[in-house]
Amino acid sequence: MSKVLVTGDCGFLGSAVAPRLIAAGHDVLGLDPLPARSEDWTHLVDDLSNKTRLLTILRGEKVSHVIHAGGVSGPMVLSDEPVKVIAINVAGSLNLLQACLEVGVNTFIYCSSVSALGDFYERQPVGSDFPVRPLNTYGCSKAAIDMVLRGLWKRVPLDLCSLRFTSIYGPGRRTSLIIDETVNAALLDQAISLEPTSDWPFIYIDDAADAAVAACFSRQRQELHYFISYPEQVCLEQIIDAVAQIGTRPKVSIDASRPRVQRGPLDIGPAQRDFGFAPKVDHRTGIATMVAARRAPRA
């Protein structure tokens, strides 16, 4: 049994990772500025702003593994407050990373983002050597820590891994995403306007959380950066069709005045090879589950 610190255990990804670790027999310590969302694991209300406190926590709790899923979770969060984004995602992550190095933690899994790469669309799936060209502060913050990890990789005893997640969706997500907006439009029978976009890689929350746990305990990892995505690129019309199969067809228009965004495709072969990453949920199944969750009566 390992003692795993999960940062952001009240967030979308962290709250899905923690119960999987417990089910696998590990001891979980959650850390988040928000109050606990579950009583199934120990939770600390704290942030990453103080390295001394983090050292005390890691030593006192005898943490062996860290899954760093906390922080600003997307470009839509604090988009007009770049200083806060950098303070949380860069300075906070560096505090945690340095504390892990000083204490002698075994493994540090960083939940990064494809946003570190910026806006791109290639004919062939891109690999981990694709250049980082972020377009917003959030992407810059993810790219910054990815580059720090690159500088440390195989030069320090700490086992390092960066998981570059694409857009994670599913029940319980609290920030805006094109799938959520489309589902909401159908359920509320409202018209929405979206930015023009290319077909896009997504990942369902269950598959994303499974990937984080598998990567954390893999002894076969050969690379630092891994893409975590469902292999299928999905366009807006496919999302609309999937929602329409379960209920009302959403009323969606495209705002051509907004810049077109594009992403993908991504090479997930290394993740499949090194820690058995095998995403199971396609967008049709994922959207059906989201709709069912939204329709379910609240307890």
C-alpha positions as CSV (number, residue, x, y, z in Angstrom):
1,M,0.0,0.0,0.0
2,S,1.3,3.5,-0.9
3,K,0.4,6.8,0.6
4,V,-0.7,9.1,-2.3
5,L,-1.2,12.8,-2.0
6,V,-3.9,14.0,-4.5
7,T,-3.9,17.7,-4.9
8,G,-7.2,19.2,-6.1
9,D,-9.2,16.2,-4.6
10,C,-12.3,18.5,-4.6
11,G,-11.9,19.2,-8.3
12,F,-13.2,17.3,-11.3
13,L,-10.2,15.1,-12.0
14,G,-8.9,14.8,-8.5
15,S,-12.2,13.7,-7.0
16,A,-12.3,10.9,-9.6
17,V,-8.7,9.8,-9.0
18,A,-9.0,9.5,-5.2
19,P,-11.7,6.7,-5.0
20,R,-9.8,4.7,-7.6
21,L,-6.7,4.8,-5.5
22,I,-8.7,3.6,-2.5
23,A,-10.3,0.8,-4.5
24,A,-6.8,-0.3,-5.5
25,G,-5.7,-0.5,-1.8
26,H,-3.8,2.7,-1.5
27,D,-4.0,5.3,1.3
28,V,-5.1,8.7,0.0
29,L,-4.5,12.2,1.4
30,G,-6.3,14.9,-0.4
31,L,-5.3,18.6,-0.4
32,D,-7.5,21.4,-1.7
33,P,-8.4,24.9,-0.6
34,L,-12.1,23.8,-0.6
35,P,-13.8,21.8,2.1
36,A,-13.9,18.0,1.7
37,R,-16.4,16.6,-0.8
38,S,-16.0,13.0,0.5
39,E,-15.4,11.3,3.9
40,D,-13.8,8.3,2.2
41,W,-10.2,9.7,2.5
42,T,-8.3,12.2,4.6
43,H,-8.6,15.7,3.4
44,L,-6.6,18.8,4.2
45,V,-7.9,22.3,3.5
46,D,-4.7,24.0,2.2
47,D,-3.1,25.2,-0.9
48,L,0.4,25.1,-2.4
49,S,1.5,28.6,-1.5
50,N,3.8,27.6,1.4
51,K,6.6,25.1,0.8
52,T,7.3,24.8,4.5
53,R,3.8,23.6,5.2
54,L,4.1,21.2,2.3
55,L,7.3,19.7,3.6
56,T,5.6,19.2,7.0
57,I,2.7,17.4,5.3
58,L,4.8,15.2,3.1
59,R,7.1,14.1,5.9
60,G,4.4,13.8,8.6
61,E,2.1,11.8,6.3
62,K,4.9,9.7,4.8
63,V,3.7,10.4,1.3
64,S,5.3,8.1,-1.3
65,H,3.4,9.3,-4.5
66,V,1.9,12.5,-5.6
67,I,-0.8,13.0,-8.3
68,H,-0.8,16.8,-8.8
69,A,-4.3,17.5,-10.2
70,G,-4.9,20.8,-8.4
71,G,-4.8,24.3,-9.6
72,V,-6.5,26.5,-12.2
73,S,-8.3,24.0,-14.4
74,G,-8.6,25.7,-17.8
75,P,-8.3,28.8,-19.8
76,M,-11.8,29.9,-18.9
77,V,-10.9,30.2,-15.2
78,L,-9.3,33.5,-14.0
79,S,-8.8,34.4,-17.7
80,D,-8.5,38.1,-16.9
81,E,-6.2,37.5,-13.8
82,P,-2.9,36.1,-15.2
83,V,-0.9,36.8,-12.1
84,K,-3.2,34.5,-10.1
85,V,-3.0,31.8,-12.7
86,I,0.8,31.9,-12.6
87,A,0.9,32.1,-8.8
88,I,-1.3,29.0,-8.5
89,N,-0.2,26.8,-11.4
90,V,3.5,27.7,-11.6
91,A,4.6,29.0,-8.2
92,G,2.4,26.5,-6.3
93,S,3.5,23.6,-8.5
94,L,7.1,24.5,-8.0
95,N,6.6,24.6,-4.2
96,L,5.1,21.1,-4.3
97,L,7.8,19.8,-6.7
98,Q,10.6,21.2,-4.6
99,A,9.1,19.7,-1.4
100,C,8.8,16.3,-3.1
101,L,12.5,16.5,-4.0
102,E,13.6,17.5,-0.5
103,V,11.5,14.8,1.3
104,G,12.3,12.0,-1.1
105,V,8.9,11.2,-2.5
106,N,9.0,8.3,-5.0
107,T,6.8,9.5,-7.8
108,F,5.4,12.8,-9.0
109,I,2.6,12.7,-11.6
110,Y,1.8,16.1,-13.1
111,C,-1.6,16.6,-14.6
112,S,-0.7,18.9,-17.5
113,S,-2.8,19.8,-20.6
114,V,-2.7,19.8,-24.3
115,S,-3.2,23.6,-24.0
116,A,0.6,23.7,-23.4
117,L,0.9,23.0,-27.2
118,G,-1.4,25.8,-28.2
119,D,-3.5,25.8,-31.4
120,F,-2.5,23.1,-33.9
121,Y,-3.9,20.6,-36.3
122,E,-1.7,18.1,-38.1
123,R,-2.2,15.3,-40.6
124,Q,-0.7,12.7,-38.4
125,P,-1.1,12.3,-34.6
126,V,1.5,14.5,-32.8
127,G,3.9,13.0,-30.3
128,S,5.6,14.3,-27.1
129,D,8.3,16.1,-29.1
130,F,5.8,18.5,-30.7
131,P,6.7,22.1,-29.8
132,V,4.9,24.0,-27.1
133,R,3.3,27.2,-28.4
134,P,0.6,28.1,-25.8
135,L,-1.9,30.8,-26.7
136,N,-3.2,31.8,-23.2
137,T,-1.9,32.1,-19.6
138,Y,-3.3,28.8,-18.6
139,G,-1.5,27.0,-21.5
140,C,1.7,29.0,-20.6
141,S,1.4,27.8,-17.0
142,K,1.2,24.2,-18.0
143,A,4.0,24.5,-20.5
144,A,6.2,26.2,-17.9
145,I,6.0,23.2,-15.5
146,D,6.4,20.8,-18.3
147,M,9.7,22.5,-19.2
148,V,10.9,22.4,-15.6
149,L,10.1,18.7,-15.5
150,R,12.0,18.2,-18.7
151,G,15.0,19.9,-17.1
152,L,14.8,17.5,-14.1
153,W,13.9,14.3,-15.8
154,K,16.4,11.5,-15.2
155,R,18.6,14.0,-13.4
156,V,17.0,13.6,-10.0
157,P,15.8,10.5,-8.0
158,L,12.2,11.6,-8.2
159,D,10.2,9.6,-10.7
160,L,8.6,12.3,-12.9
161,C,5.7,12.0,-15.4
162,S,3.5,14.6,-17.1
163,L,0.1,13.6,-18.4
164,R,-1.1,16.0,-21.1
165,F,-4.8,15.6,-20.9
166,T,-7.1,16.8,-23.7
167,S,-10.5,18.3,-22.8
168,I,-12.0,16.2,-20.0
169,Y,-15.8,15.9,-19.9
170,G,-18.5,14.1,-17.9
171,P,-20.9,14.4,-15.1
172,G,-19.7,16.8,-12.4
173,R,-17.6,19.1,-14.4
174,R,-18.1,22.7,-13.2
175,T,-16.4,24.8,-15.8
176,S,-17.6,25.4,-19.4
177,L,-16.8,23.0,-22.2
178,I,-18.4,22.7,-25.6
179,I,-20.0,19.3,-24.7
180,D,-21.5,20.7,-21.5
181,E,-22.9,23.8,-23.3
182,T,-24.5,21.6,-26.0
183,V,-26.0,19.2,-23.5
184,N,-27.4,22.2,-21.5
185,A,-28.8,23.8,-24.6
186,A,-30.8,20.6,-25.3
187,L,-32.0,20.0,-21.8
188,L,-33.1,23.6,-21.3
189,D,-34.3,24.0,-24.9
190,Q,-32.2,27.1,-25.4
191,A,-30.3,28.4,-28.4
192,I,-26.5,28.8,-28.0
193,S,-23.7,30.3,-30.2
194,L,-20.3,28.6,-30.2
195,E,-17.0,29.5,-31.7
196,P,-15.9,27.7,-34.9
197,T,-13.8,24.7,-34.1
198,S,-12.1,21.8,-35.8
199,D,-12.8,18.2,-34.9
200,W,-11.4,17.7,-31.5
201,P,-10.0,15.0,-29.1
202,F,-11.9,14.5,-25.8
203,I,-11.5,12.2,-22.9
204,Y,-14.2,11.0,-20.5
205,I,-13.6,11.6,-16.8
206,D,-13.5,7.9,-15.9
207,D,-10.8,7.2,-18.6
208,A,-8.8,10.2,-17.5
209,A,-8.8,9.2,-13.9
210,D,-7.9,5.6,-14.8
211,A,-5.0,6.9,-16.8
212,A,-3.6,9.0,-13.9
213,V,-3.7,6.0,-11.5
214,A,-2.2,3.6,-14.0
215,A,0.7,6.0,-14.8
216,C,1.4,6.6,-11.2
217,F,2.2,3.0,-10.5
218,S,3.7,2.0,-13.8
219,R,7.2,0.7,-13.8
220,Q,7.3,0.6,-17.6
221,R,7.2,4.4,-18.4
222,Q,9.9,5.3,-20.9
223,E,8.9,8.9,-21.6
224,L,8.2,12.1,-19.6
225,H,5.2,13.4,-21.5
226,Y,2.1,11.4,-22.5
227,F,-1.1,12.4,-24.2
228,I,-4.3,11.3,-22.6
229,S,-7.2,11.3,-25.1
230,Y,-9.8,9.1,-26.7
231,P,-8.4,8.2,-30.1
232,E,-11.4,9.6,-32.0
233,Q,-11.5,13.2,-33.2
234,V,-15.1,14.5,-32.6
235,C,-16.7,17.4,-34.5
236,L,-19.5,19.7,-33.3
237,E,-22.0,18.0,-35.5
238,Q,-21.2,14.6,-33.9
239,I,-21.7,16.1,-30.5
240,I,-25.1,17.6,-31.6
241,D,-26.1,14.2,-33.1
242,A,-25.2,12.3,-29.9
243,V,-27.3,14.7,-27.8
244,A,-30.2,14.5,-30.2
245,Q,-30.2,10.7,-30.0
246,I,-31.2,11.0,-26.3
247,G,-33.6,13.8,-26.5
248,T,-34.1,17.3,-28.0
249,R,-31.8,18.4,-30.8
250,P,-29.9,21.4,-29.4
251,K,-30.2,24.7,-31.3
252,V,-26.6,25.6,-32.1
253,S,-25.2,28.4,-34.3
254,I,-21.6,29.2,-35.1
255,D,-20.3,32.7,-34.4
256,A,-18.0,33.3,-37.3
257,S,-16.7,36.5,-35.8
258,R,-14.8,34.5,-33.2
259,P,-11.5,32.9,-34.0
260,R,-11.5,29.3,-35.1
261,V,-9.9,26.9,-32.6
262,Q,-8.3,23.6,-33.6
263,R,-6.5,20.8,-31.9
264,G,-5.3,17.3,-32.7
265,P,-4.9,14.6,-33.5
266,L,-2.8,13.1,-30.6
267,D,-0.6,10.0,-30.4
268,I,-1.7,8.0,-27.4
269,G,0.4,5.0,-28.4
270,P,3.1,5.6,-25.8
271,A,0.5,5.7,-23.0
272,Q,-1.0,2.4,-24.2
273,R,2.4,0.8,-24.4
274,D,3.8,2.0,-21.0
275,F,0.9,1.9,-18.7
276,G,-1.9,0.1,-20.5
277,F,-4.0,3.2,-21.3
278,A,-7.1,1.9,-23.0
279,P,-9.9,4.5,-23.0
280,K,-13.3,2.8,-23.1
281,V,-15.9,5.7,-23.3
282,D,-16.6,7.3,-26.7
283,H,-18.4,10.6,-27.0
284,R,-21.8,8.9,-27.6
285,T,-21.7,6.9,-24.4
286,G,-20.2,9.7,-22.4
287,I,-22.8,12.2,-23.5
288,A,-25.6,9.7,-22.8
289,T,-24.2,9.3,-19.3
290,M,-24.1,13.1,-18.8
291,V,-27.7,13.5,-19.9
292,A,-28.8,10.8,-17.6
293,A,-27.0,12.4,-14.7
294,R,-28.5,15.8,-15.4
295,R,-32.0,14.3,-15.6
296,A,-31.7,12.2,-12.4
297,P,-33.5,13.7,-9.4
298,R,-31.3,15.3,-6.9
299,A,-31.0,13.6,-3.5
